[in-house]
Amino acid sequence: MHLPWVITARTARQLYREKLIDIRSQGIPGSTRYSMLDHGWERFDASATQCGYVGPAPVALADYSQMMPITGRALQAASNDTVGKRFRDLVLPESLLQTLGV
């Protein structure tokens, strides 16, 4: 999952407590093997309808943690003037500038 082991272990313990996964074998830290239970698959299916990404964490945890508070803030709509100022140093086709509203 490309996440720090401590976070992965904490998450796995929580999933186990919620009876979403089961422990298949346990050895040294980091070598525990899990299996998904039926209720876990149901939760997975429900989550997959919201986001279909399955794979390693796409960004570093520190970057994600830094951005989460920012994404919750209300964003102010960009005006044509603001967009124009941001794109003024780029050489773009007039049709694209019209599409952007500049």
DAJOBEL-V728257 format. One record per residue. N is the residue number from 1. RES is the residue in one letter. NEAR is the number of other C-alpha atoms within 8 Angstrom. D_CENTER is the distance of its C-alpha to the mean C-alpha in whole Angstrom. Layout:
# DAJOBEL-V728257
{{N RES NEAR D_CENTER} {N RES NEAR D_CENTER}}
This chain:
# DAJOBEL-V728257
{{1 M 5 12} {2 H 5 13} {3 L 10 12} {4 P 6 15} {5 W 7 18} {6 V 6 18} {7 I 8 15} {8 T 9 15} {9 A 9 18} {10 R 8 18} {11 T 8 15} {12 A 9 18} {13 R 8 20} {14 Q 8 19} {15 L 10 18} {16 Y 11 22} {17 R 7 23} {18 E 7 22} {19 K 10 23} {20 L 14 20} {21 I 13 21} {22 D 10 25} {23 I 10 26} {24 R 8 28} {25 S 7 29} {26 Q 8 28} {27 G 7 30} {28 I 6 29} {29 P 5 26} {30 G 7 23} {31 S 7 25} {32 T 11 24} {33 R 8 24} {34 Y 9 22} {35 S 8 23} {36 M 9 21} {37 L 10 23} {38 D 7 24} {39 H 8 22} {40 G 11 19} {41 W 10 19} {42 E 8 20} {43 R 9 17} {44 F 8 15} {45 D 8 17} {46 A 8 16} {47 S 8 12} {48 A 9 12} {49 T 7 14} {50 Q 6 11} {51 C 6 9} {52 G 6 11} {53 Y 5 8} {54 V 4 10} {55 G 6 10} {56 P 7 10} {57 A 9 7} {58 P 5 7} {59 V 6 8} {60 A 8 10} {61 L 8 10} {62 A 6 12} {63 D 8 11} {64 Y 9 8} {65 S 8 10} {66 Q 8 13} {67 M 8 11} {68 M 8 10} {69 P 8 14} {70 I 7 14} {71 T 7 12} {72 G 6 14} {73 R 6 17} {74 A 5 19} {75 L 4 20} {76 Q 4 23} {77 A 4 24} {78 A 6 25} {79 S 6 29} {80 N 8 31} {81 D 7 32} {82 T 8 29} {83 V 12 28} {84 G 9 31} {85 K 7 31} {86 R 7 27} {87 F 7 29} {88 R 7 32} {89 D 5 32} {90 L 5 31} {91 V 5 33} {92 L 6 32} {93 P 6 34} {94 E 6 35} {95 S 6 34} {96 L 8 30} {97 L 10 31} {98 Q 8 33} {99 T 7 30} {100 L 7 28} {101 G 7 31} {102 V 9 32}}
